[in-house]
Amino acid sequence: MYAHHFGLTQDPFSIAPDPRYLFMSERHREALAHLLFGVAAPGSAMGGAGGGFVLLTGDIGTGKTTVCRCFLEQIPAGCHVAYIFNPKLTVTELLQSVCEEFHIPVPQADAGAATVKNHIDALNAFLLQSHAAGQSSVLIIDEAQNLSADVLEQLRLLTNLETSERKLLQIVLIGQPELRAMLARPELEQLAQRVIARFHLDALSEPETLQYIEHRLAVAGHSGPPPFDAKALKRIHQLARGVPRRINLLAGRSLLGAWATGQHRATRAVVDKAAAEVFGPEAAGGAGSAPARSPWLVGSLGLLAGAGLAGLLVWKAGAPASGSATTAAVPAASGAARPASAASSPNTVASATPAPKDAAPVAVAVASAPAQVAAVPASAPASAALAAPASAAASAASAPAGFDWMRALPRDLGAAWRQLAPAWQLPAGADPCPAPAASPVQCYRGANLSLPLIRQLGRPGILTLQLGNEPPVHAVLTGLNDGTATLQVEGRPLKVPLLSLGTVWRGDFATFWRPPPGYGGELTERSAGPAVDWLALRLSKIDGAPLPPASGATFDPALRARLQAFQRAHGLRADGRAGPLTLMQLSHATGGDEPRLVTDTR
């Protein structure tokens, strides 16, 4: 509704868990590191402890689900995952749910329904078989503060399933702060002593809140002056208390209020009005003593109601008939929905090797499916579609069971480069990767990249895939949404679930890119020339600073600080150095004329 008014392509503050807006603060990265440490095998590169419980707590809206998604994507190879999102279960129901998640058949008792012993025996046999095959198993329980004492005791007993060398089941408990209080009870002391890693996720600091808002605005296509003044941003952090979900609610409502009154920047007064409507009059600290609705909100709610009704009618009219062919969606990971189940096959995405030079220290990959994501407007140039525009991607065949389709992919990376080259209008048959000085289009290859980073780069590229010990193959990636990736296989689009893709992709990504004029390598504070002019101009379009002169810009400490702010907002390593990934992100964020990755492949 207000997006166009502020130069946005979409709503940046939706509370839907859209992976495109993923923002990992230092605390989120620390929490992720604790979880990965807890599930890593002893003596592994990640230095895991092995066995016992891993505990992650945090207040409502602090990002526990976000960390959980990232955790699911970085679980080591050969690890089975069971995810329980509704812990209000009896002991028998819990064991039944665990066995169902692991796809373990449970024999019925002679008298009828399977007993607790039947479930535990079946689970133990499965865990021993997995251990013999060199695999591990992880049980994740969300909203664990709702577990009863007898269920918690049964979970403790499950950690007794072990060999002489190690425990067979790792349990991760995710919940609100009440969970910590529960484990402090005397009757649960035995369980508390088995917690090998615990982390409490705090709210964002004020600088992190500003980075969070900047990040979401940038992903939503914002350029130019920020739509909040400095006092408004400070007030948002104060009223939202650094909680991401509250920040989204307050920032979104503030932009709505500014739009309704014709303002192009939300002020502190607008934020206070919005807080009174979102959190109640008392939340704004006297911003409104009476619960009377402000005129802009009344009008806005009317428009929202109309838009919602129209959307409902359109959805009803376009809903597929029962039994029609659809692509299965990966369930969501919030509320009563399930984030991602990896019950039947090992799930991996990233290794524990160091992140790429231009990326954040901890690679974050999201392959679980959030709620439905709004389509990105078709603002890309005509060349953006590559071989498959959104309509073609939507009709792509779903990946079959197994990975037979990988046999059709080329083992020669050069063949994949040549398949990708036409989108960049490179001559057919020519060397796809010429010397840097020979062409304005250059090749980039990176390792340990994440799916959110590739999504933010917003360009098609090449994924290197490997199944077991078979030789690696290369696939051109043309589309990426919240649940599937679209690959070109024998010239035709194929949709592959991200959870399946994660078992054969380890983070290798290659693509073409256009360096700035005069670019001769990584830009630092000692750099000067046309490339620095290009950098200064693009940063001004992002952060709203005065436009620099056409030439003669200097890479001074101020420019470096602005570059670091951009890197932090886009999940890159904030080292103040402009390498290929940073420059690609900057080009994409400022509307560079380059092929675009299709981000709505439903």
BAGUTOR-36970 format. One record per residue (C-alpha): residue in three letters; z, y, x; residue number from 1. Coordinates in steps of 0.001 Angstrom, whole numbers, plus 500000, padded with zeros to 6 digits. Each point is the difference from the previous one (the first is absolute). Example, Ala and Ser with C-alpha at 12.3 -4.5 7.8 and 13.67 -1.06 7.14 Angstrom:
<dovos>
Ala,507800,495500,512300,1
Ser,499340,503440,501370,2
</dovos>
This chain:
<dovos>
Met,500000,500000,500000,1
Tyr,501027,502550,502620,2
Ala,498202,498308,502879,3
His,496851,502170,499946,4
His,502106,503161,499731,5
Phe,501587,499233,503387,6
Gly,496899,498583,501683,7
Leu,501099,496371,499611,8
Thr,497922,496967,499138,9
Gln,502847,498192,498241,10
Asp,503690,500213,499148,11
Pro,501901,499834,503304,12
Phe,503417,499397,498446,13
Ser,499497,497060,497709,14
Ile,502989,497654,500060,15
Ala,497675,496986,499948,16
Pro,500345,498104,503310,17
Asp,496523,500828,501309,18
Pro,499624,498696,503595,19
Arg,497675,502888,500836,20
Tyr,503036,502284,499854,21
Leu,502181,497809,502161,22
Phe,502308,502124,502164,23
Met,502242,498264,502494,24
Ser,502803,502171,501331,25
Glu,501924,499015,503104,26
Arg,502682,498484,497763,27
His,497406,497946,498132,28
Arg,498619,498753,503314,29
Glu,503493,499089,501164,30
Ala,500628,498110,496766,31
Leu,496733,498125,500419,32
Ala,500898,499144,503590,33
His,503358,498577,498859,34
Leu,498328,497785,497413,35
Leu,497413,498737,502476,36
Phe,502721,499316,502563,37
Gly,501898,497971,497443,38
Val,497111,497675,499171,39
Ala,498564,499653,503495,40
Ala,500559,496682,501708,41
Pro,502569,499971,502809,42
Gly,498360,500602,503348,43
Ser,496887,501510,498429,44
Ala,498402,503253,501112,45
Met,501900,501736,497220,46
Gly,503304,498663,501300,47
Gly,501169,498594,496680,48
Ala,503369,498507,499286,49
Gly,498821,497301,497576,50
Gly,501826,498764,496916,51
Gly,502586,501614,497758,52
Phe,499614,503055,497800,53
Val,498221,503297,500542,54
Leu,501285,502909,497922,55
Leu,498132,503176,499016,56
Thr,501717,502515,497727,57
Gly,499187,503480,498802,58
Asp,500402,502313,497064,59
Ile,497528,499996,497137,60
Gly,496659,501453,501039,61
Thr,500609,500037,503771,62
Gly,497065,497696,500732,63
Lys,501416,496477,500108,64
Thr,496929,498652,498198,65
Thr,497743,501798,502476,66
Val,501786,498388,502928,67
Cys,499875,496646,498233,68
Arg,496211,500239,499644,69
Cys,499612,500845,503654,70
Phe,502332,497162,500888,71
Leu,497954,497507,497986,72
Glu,496908,501030,501897,73
Gln,501559,499596,503423,74
Ile,501784,496700,499539,75
Pro,499058,497744,502922,76
Ala,497201,497484,499706,77
Gly,500852,496615,498545,78
Cys,502738,501342,497749,79
His,500295,499054,496319,80
Val,501408,502689,497703,81
Ala,501816,499737,496682,82
Tyr,500659,503256,498149,83
Ile,502576,500274,497190,84
Phe,499871,503320,498155,85
Asn,502310,499162,497084,86
Pro,503281,498718,501429,87
Lys,501860,499881,496668,88
Leu,499805,496228,500062,89
Thr,502326,497043,499835,90
Val,500321,497702,502997,91
Thr,497560,497496,498506,92
Glu,497526,502731,499015,93
Leu,500146,501460,503499,94
Leu,499268,496656,501637,95
Gln,497196,499394,497530,96
Ser,498482,503426,500803,97
Val,500234,499361,503750,98
Cys,498248,496641,499677,99
Glu,497300,501533,497799,100
Glu,499403,502786,502520,101
Phe,499614,497461,502813,102
His,497874,497793,497710,103
Ile,502398,497101,500414,104
Pro,499757,497229,497378,105
Val,503453,499006,498745,106
Pro,500468,496526,498500,107
Gln,501680,499852,496622,108
Ala,503357,498346,499650,109
Asp,500220,496822,497967,110
Ala,501919,501825,497310,111
Gly,497453,502786,499637,112
Ala,499974,503372,501777,113
Ala,500224,500152,503789,114
Thr,503495,500497,501362,115
Val,501266,502258,502775,116
Lys,499904,496995,502335,117
Asn,496375,499247,499076,118
His,498980,503549,500931,119
Ile,501974,500069,503259,120
Asp,498671,496616,501104,121
Ala,496410,501086,499326,122
Leu,500559,503318,501772,123
Asn,501575,498310,503016,124
Ala,497080,497558,500291,125
Phe,497531,502919,499861,126
Leu,501883,501975,502644,127
Leu,500216,497015,502338,128
Gln,496280,499334,499582,129
Ser,499188,503662,500709,130
His,502260,499979,503053,131
Ala,498278,496888,501341,132
Ala,496659,501793,499616,133
Gly,501279,502985,501986,134
Gln,500324,502199,496906,135
Ser,502922,502007,498656,136
Ser,501137,501099,496549,137
Val,501425,503272,498704,138
Leu,501642,500681,496644,139
Ile,499990,503678,498922,140
Ile,502194,501100,497101,141
Asp,499515,503522,498661,142
Glu,502586,501851,497907,143
Ala,502564,497689,501567,144
Gln,502905,502116,498757,145
Asn,499478,498207,496659,146
Leu,500790,496579,501463,147
Ser,503089,498284,498629,148
Ala,502695,498647,502304,149
Asp,499140,496347,499319,150
Val,496313,500639,500740,151
Leu,500917,501743,503265,152
Glu,502117,496998,500940,153
Gln,497069,497687,499291,154
Leu,497802,502165,502230,155
Arg,502579,499617,502767,156
Leu,499858,496249,499575,157
Leu,496224,500100,500329,158
Thr,500413,501387,503508,159
Asn,501755,496711,500838,160
Leu,496594,498324,499865,161
Glu,499332,499681,503702,162
Thr,499046,497814,502920,163
Ser,501954,499606,503194,164
Glu,497973,502903,501420,165
Arg,499653,502610,497282,166
Lys,500491,500861,496359,167
Leu,497095,499174,497725,168
Leu,500176,502918,497575,169
Gln,500247,503739,500661,170
Ile,501304,502076,497069,171
Val,499335,503735,499606,172
Leu,502131,501926,497478,173
Ile,498731,503397,498848,174
Gly,502119,502111,497698,175
Gln,501883,503157,499199,176
Pro,503226,501048,501793,177
Glu,502051,497925,497553,178
Leu,498736,496940,501854,179
Arg,501971,501002,503094,180
Ala,503138,500353,497899,181
Met,499426,496560,498493,182
Leu,499749,498351,503409,183
Ala,503261,501673,501022,184
Arg,501929,497971,497411,185
Pro,502412,497452,501493,186
Glu,498437,497113,498079,187
Leu,496602,500750,501612,188
Glu,501280,500285,503572,189
Gln,498218,496796,501029,190
Leu,496672,501441,498883,191
Ala,500697,503382,501613,192
Gln,500574,498266,503328,193
Arg,496491,498532,499826,194
Val,498286,503394,499785,195
Ile,498145,500276,503315,196
Ala,498314,503364,499371,197
Arg,500789,502756,497556,198
Phe,498614,503479,499451,199
His,500728,502767,497512,200
Leu,497011,502180,499149,201
Asp,501043,503630,499828,202
Ala,498149,502811,498299,203
Leu,497467,502173,501849,204
Ser,501172,502907,502108,205
Glu,498676,503482,499243,206
Pro,497287,499834,502721,207
Glu,499016,496528,498752,208
Thr,499818,501307,496429,209
Leu,497535,502676,501135,210
Gln,497976,497365,501894,211
Tyr,500064,497763,496930,212
Ile,498645,502744,497740,213
Glu,497364,501006,502567,214
His,498919,496380,500324,215
Arg,499539,499464,496264,216
Leu,498109,503265,499617,217
Ala,497680,499089,502884,218
Val,499248,496567,498537,219
Ala,499227,501670,496664,220
Gly,497316,502069,501714,221
His,501869,503277,500377,222
Ser,498688,502652,502338,223
Gly,500927,503632,500356,224
Pro,503343,501706,499500,225
Pro,502843,497717,498845,226
Pro,500703,500184,496245,227
Phe,503749,500517,500655,228
Asp,501596,502916,501785,229
Ala,502706,499402,502617,230
Lys,502905,500662,497623,231
Ala,498526,497638,497427,232
Leu,499729,497190,502543,233
Lys,503582,500514,501124,234
Arg,501113,499995,496370,235
Ile,498113,496786,499256,236
His,501829,498231,502807,237
Gln,503327,501389,498822,238
Leu,499543,498994,496356,239
Ala,498301,496665,500671,240
Arg,502589,499159,502684,241
Gly,497242,498577,502174,242
Val,499310,497091,497627,243
Pro,496216,499352,499946,244
Arg,499823,499150,496318,245
Arg,501923,503141,499044,246
Ile,497782,502034,502348,247
Asn,496917,498694,498197,248
Leu,501410,500828,496578,249
Leu,501118,503489,500979,250
Ala,496971,500964,502093,251
Gly,497571,498756,497362,252
Arg,501776,501828,497196,253
Ser,500150,503167,502142,254
Leu,496227,499972,500548,255
Leu,499554,499439,496288,256
Gly,502146,503048,499287,257
Ala,498150,502162,502505,258
Trp,496665,498922,498537,259
Ala,501115,500716,496455,260
Thr,500921,503568,500941,261
Gly,496868,500614,502084,262
Gln,501780,500059,503364,263
His,498429,498508,503101,264
Arg,503328,499450,501763,265
Ala,503195,498544,498614,266
Thr,503006,502200,500730,267
Arg,503702,499217,500022,268
Ala,500245,501319,496456,269
Val,497307,497569,498855,270
Val,501791,497140,501778,271
Asp,503280,500889,498296,272
Lys,498322,499983,496591,273
Ala,498400,496666,500771,274
Ala,503335,498550,501153,275
Ala,501668,501059,496764,276
Glu,497315,498125,498063,277
Val,499922,496902,502209,278
Phe,503649,499556,500953,279
Gly,501773,502094,497346,280
Pro,501130,503662,499969,281
Glu,503000,499320,502210,282
Ala,497811,498592,502776,283
Ala,498468,503362,500822,284
Gly,503374,501537,500736,285
Gly,500013,502461,497171,286
Ala,496243,500304,499745,287
Gly,500382,499591,496326,288
Ser,503219,499889,498039,289
Ala,498364,498980,496767,290
Pro,497764,497002,499537,291
Ala,497240,502131,498539,292
Arg,496575,498911,501190,293
Ser,497959,502458,501955,294
Pro,496711,501061,498366,295
Trp,497842,498582,502775,296
Leu,501549,496573,499630,297
Val,499533,499910,496248,298
Gly,496324,500771,500379,299
Ser,499613,497572,502854,300
Leu,501691,497196,498113,301
Gly,497642,500606,497116,302
Leu,497024,499686,502289,303
Leu,501488,496905,501571,304
Ala,500550,498408,496614,305
Gly,496402,500684,499015,306
Ala,498690,498673,503267,307
Gly,502170,496906,499690,308
Leu,498764,499289,496476,309
Ala,496400,500446,501061,310
Gly,500555,497729,502965,311
Leu,501543,497362,497743,312
Leu,497002,500088,497673,313
Val,497601,499714,502919,314
Trp,501980,497111,501428,315
Lys,500022,498202,496685,316
Ala,496289,500522,499565,317
Gly,499187,498771,503484,318
Ala,502491,497151,500237,319
Pro,498375,496673,500787,320
Ala,499912,497436,497291,321
Ser,502290,497052,500224,322
Gly,498543,497415,502312,323
Ser,497551,502384,501675,324
Ala,499511,499739,503733,325
Thr,502310,502264,501972,326
Thr,501259,500166,503534,327
Ala,503598,498911,500204,328
Ala,502315,502821,500974,329
Val,502859,499577,502448,330
Pro,503216,500825,498103,331
Ala,501920,503195,500630,332
Ala,503236,500212,501898,333
Ser,502180,502233,497897,334
Gly,502126,499567,496952,335
Ala,499284,496712,498348,336
Ala,496829,499472,501972,337
Arg,499566,497902,503082,338
Pro,498693,501544,503203,339
Ala,498286,497198,501769,340
Ser,500641,496335,500033,341
Ala,498979,498077,502997,342
Ala,501300,496750,498754,343
Ser,497204,497649,500750,344
Ser,498700,501083,503356,345
Pro,501296,501770,503082,346
Asn,499714,503756,499916,347
Thr,499398,502184,503016,348
Val,498435,503303,500736,349
Ala,501203,501456,503255,350
Ser,501376,498591,503203,351
Ala,502922,501361,501903,352
Thr,497820,501397,502744,353
Pro,500115,503741,500693,354
Ala,498243,502322,497568,355
Pro,496730,501704,500929,356
Lys,500339,503109,502118,357
Asp,499085,502347,497194,358
Ala,502037,498239,497330,359
Ala,503629,500071,498999,360
Pro,502353,497850,502109,361
Val,500534,497518,497172,362
Ala,496828,498837,498330,363
Val,500381,499963,496233,364
Ala,497734,497897,497870,365
Val,500138,499751,496241,366
Ala,498260,497154,498333,367
Ser,502110,499575,496933,368
Ala,498643,501499,496870,369
Pro,501714,503026,498494,370
Ala,499379,501361,496572,371
Gln,496463,500928,499091,372
Val,498605,502799,502138,373
Ala,497816,502798,498735,374
Ala,496498,500046,501388,375
Val,499150,502474,502711,376
Pro,497464,502528,498686,377
Ala,496506,499542,501284,378
Ser,500011,503003,502267,379
Ala,498552,498237,503032,380
Pro,496411,500690,501069,381
Ala,497147,497763,499001,382
Ser,500292,498069,503238,383
Ala,503524,498958,499150,384
Ala,499208,496908,498042,385
Leu,498806,497862,502870,386
Ala,498323,496989,498510,387
Ala,502265,499694,496981,388
Pro,500990,502968,497795,389
Ala,502989,499721,497699,390
Ser,497949,498379,497253,391
Ala,498736,497329,502337,392
Ala,503411,499423,501477,393
Ala,501410,499546,496530,394
Ser,497582,497181,499360,395
Ala,500719,498226,503258,396
Ala,500783,496345,499737,397
Ser,503578,498949,500475,398
Ala,500772,498065,503150,399
Pro,500111,496262,499388,400
Ala,502934,497840,500821,401
Gly,500140,499409,503719,402
Phe,497958,501862,502555,403
Asp,496590,498331,499846,404
Trp,498424,503434,499687,405
Met,501064,500788,503578,406
Arg,497421,497530,501317,407
Ala,497288,502383,498831,408
Leu,501366,502872,502108,409
Pro,498538,500759,503438,410
Arg,501876,499039,503150,411
Asp,498048,502660,501864,412
Leu,501675,503384,499676,413
Gly,496653,501665,500675,414
Ala,498609,498510,496786,415
Ala,502838,501597,498031,416
Trp,499371,503337,501736,417
Arg,496335,499816,498995,418
Gln,501001,499244,496422,419
Leu,502234,503069,499961,420
Ala,497533,502310,501790,421
Pro,497694,500936,497040,422
Ala,502840,501822,498261,423
Trp,500102,502330,503008,424
Gln,496219,500404,500006,425
Leu,499740,498363,503396,426
Pro,496581,498555,500918,427
Ala,499522,496332,499244,428
Gly,499872,497681,502972,429
Ala,501482,502524,502424,430
Asp,503130,499415,502015,431
Pro,502723,500641,497391,432
Cys,502461,501172,502647,433
Pro,498185,502312,502426,434
Ala,501657,501740,502877,435
Pro,502273,502841,498795,436
Ala,497693,502681,501309,437
Ala,496905,498460,498450,438
Ser,500783,500437,496302,439
Pro,502110,502243,497738,440
Val,501167,496823,498248,441
Gln,502298,497795,502060,442
Cys,501671,496645,499556,443
Tyr,503744,499595,499631,444
Arg,501981,496798,500338,445
Gly,503735,499785,499372,446
Ala,502641,497281,499831,447
Asn,503131,499638,497867,448
Leu,498835,502432,497336,449
Ser,501454,499854,496498,450
Leu,498372,499993,496598,451
Pro,501546,503362,498980,452
Leu,498623,501559,503177,453
Ile,496527,498580,499341,454
Arg,500212,501304,496455,455
Gln,500910,503453,501287,456
Leu,497129,499941,502508,457
Gly,497863,499540,496921,458
Arg,496952,498511,501711,459
Pro,498365,496587,499955,460
Gly,500449,497903,503086,461
Ile,500125,496539,501500,462
Leu,502919,497578,499742,463
Thr,500351,497185,502503,464
Leu,501202,496856,498206,465
Gln,501173,496693,501379,466
Leu,500998,496841,498152,467
Gly,502269,497796,502066,468
Asn,498434,499036,503314,469
Glu,496447,500624,498832,470
Pro,497927,502666,501787,471
Pro,500477,503529,498623,472
Val,497433,501455,497603,473
His,499275,503555,498909,474
Ala,499727,501450,496496,475
Val,498927,503457,498867,476
Leu,502667,501577,497788,477
Thr,498526,502231,497274,478
Gly,502810,500267,497457,479
Leu,503789,499906,499943,480
Asn,502240,500370,496992,481
Asp,503589,499068,499224,482
Gly,499356,496277,499610,483
Thr,496668,499049,501560,484
Ala,497656,500793,502848,485
Thr,496219,499965,499533,486
Leu,498114,498389,502873,487
Gln,496281,499624,500532,488
Val,499168,496296,500265,489
Glu,496315,499109,500413,490
Gly,499071,503425,498666,491
Arg,502069,499667,496837,492
Pro,503426,501460,499165,493
Leu,502881,497560,499833,494
Lys,503484,500891,498775,495
Val,502779,498436,502039,496
Pro,503697,500316,498954,497
Leu,501917,501928,502633,498
Leu,502604,497271,500228,499
Ser,497258,497524,500913,500
Leu,498396,502462,502387,501
Gly,503323,500417,501764,502
Thr,499984,496345,501076,503
Val,496799,500433,502027,504
Trp,500135,503667,501086,505
Arg,502287,501195,502763,506
Gly,499258,503714,500040,507
Asp,496703,500219,501976,508
Phe,497794,502722,498541,509
Ala,496747,501565,501202,510
Thr,497954,502853,498585,511
Phe,497638,502825,500846,512
Trp,501195,503593,500286,513
Arg,498693,503448,500868,514
Pro,502023,501713,502751,515
Pro,500345,503790,499946,516
Pro,497461,502010,501992,517
Gly,500724,499879,503704,518
Tyr,502513,497180,499628,519
Gly,500426,498185,503268,520
Gly,503190,498083,499385,521
Glu,503492,500450,498597,522
Leu,500946,503650,499358,523
Thr,503312,501198,501453,524
Glu,501613,503327,500867,525
Arg,497795,500208,503084,526
Ser,496816,499777,497903,527
Ala,497652,502833,499066,528
Gly,496487,500510,498704,529
Pro,498063,499290,496781,530
Ala,502047,496885,499179,531
Val,503215,502032,499992,532
Asp,498280,502640,497837,533
Trp,499093,497232,497566,534
Leu,503574,498692,500029,535
Ala,501538,503413,499357,536
Leu,497613,500695,497112,537
Arg,500686,496658,498303,538
Leu,503766,500388,500334,539
Ser,499775,503468,498438,540
Lys,498210,498487,497008,541
Ile,502844,497502,499665,542
Asp,503097,502136,500522,543
Gly,498705,503326,498678,544
Ala,500462,501885,503288,545
Pro,497675,502954,500671,546
Leu,496567,498862,501102,547
Pro,499603,500136,503790,548
Pro,497093,501795,501699,549
Ala,496715,498138,500144,550
Ser,500577,499232,503662,551
Gly,502610,500371,502668,552
Ala,502837,498141,498299,553
Thr,502704,498776,502340,554
Phe,501925,496753,499773,555
Asp,503378,501700,500279,556
Pro,503447,498707,498920,557
Ala,499536,501502,496526,558
Leu,496746,498079,499458,559
Arg,501650,496856,501321,560
Ala,502885,500395,497526,561
Arg,497538,500378,497115,562
Leu,498154,496912,501183,563
Gln,503259,498038,500137,564
Ala,500812,501041,496417,565
Phe,496600,498691,498894,566
Gln,500524,496721,501884,567
Arg,503414,499445,498463,568
Ala,498646,500648,496518,569
His,497264,497392,500520,570
Gly,502006,497206,501575,571
Leu,498667,500541,503525,572
Arg,501950,500158,503219,573
Ala,501165,503619,500127,574
Asp,499274,500491,503700,575
Gly,498001,503210,499646,576
Arg,496925,498361,501543,577
Ala,496739,499958,498108,578
Gly,498482,496578,500531,579
Pro,497302,498295,497896,580
Leu,502310,498931,497149,581
Thr,501484,503477,499651,582
Leu,496576,501635,500074,583
Met,498626,497535,497449,584
Gln,502947,500670,497686,585
Leu,499533,503730,500431,586
Ser,496283,499786,499249,587
His,500656,497931,496888,588
Ala,502761,502316,498757,589
Thr,497729,503059,500324,590
Gly,497002,498475,498259,591
Gly,497868,498883,502940,592
Asp,496486,498794,499110,593
Glu,500537,496347,500823,594
Pro,499645,496718,498133,595
Arg,502975,499363,497759,596
Leu,501964,496858,499322,597
Val,499968,499119,496311,598
Thr,503646,500146,498928,599
Asp,499594,498906,496402,600
Thr,498441,496536,500033,601
Arg,501346,498728,496710,602
</dovos>
